[in-house]
Amino acid sequence: MSVTAYVMPLSNYLSGYFDTPDRPFGDRDEGRATRRTPDEVRQGIESLLDQLERLLAFRPEWDDAGPVRSAVGFSIEGFFAPFMEARRTAYRRKMPLLTVLEPPQIWIPPEFDPAVQIVSPWSPQTEWFVASSSRVHSELVRLLLAIEGEERPDLAEAHRVTGELIKIAALSVEHDTPVIVEI
């Protein structure tokens, strides 16, 4: 089992028709999200924005056009290493997002504090966590600084994955594009 983190417009992800750096468009049938019509994509995004507006008290905006910026795959153990380390040390280091986020997740560029859990408008049997890319980035940087000083071999994977996730969150903020994390 693996976890994939995409930096891409949500409309691309929801349509199911997209290229990634590691999987050309011609390989679209294997492992892709369900195909949706443009109307279904628009309705899904509107429903998501409506839920977020009720929970955050503002309607978030981001760039929902353009190419896939990144698609990175992680082993499930590797992906969870930074989150597990954040939970393990939660009594001394406060990282409220890293201690609660579970896939599937969407990191969106607008700034807000909490991680919110929503019912997926495009898959009602699934709940997604939504967090701010910049807040996740900030917590990942703090975690990386904290574990860099520790000489524990068991932190090698957490260190590597934290560095990769920092790049992903920074790319999201730089391009004003969501990160979609799915198992």
Secondary structure, 3 states (H helix, E strand, C coil): CEEEEEECCHHHHHHCCCCECCECHHHCCCCCCCCCCHHHHHHHHHHHHHHHHHHHCCCCCCCCCCCCCEEEEEEHHHHHHHHHHHHHCCCCCCCCCCCCCCCCEEEECCCCCCCEEEECCCCCCCEEEEEEHHHHHHHHHHHHHHHHCCCCHHHHHHHHHHHHHHHHHHHHHHHCCCEEEEC
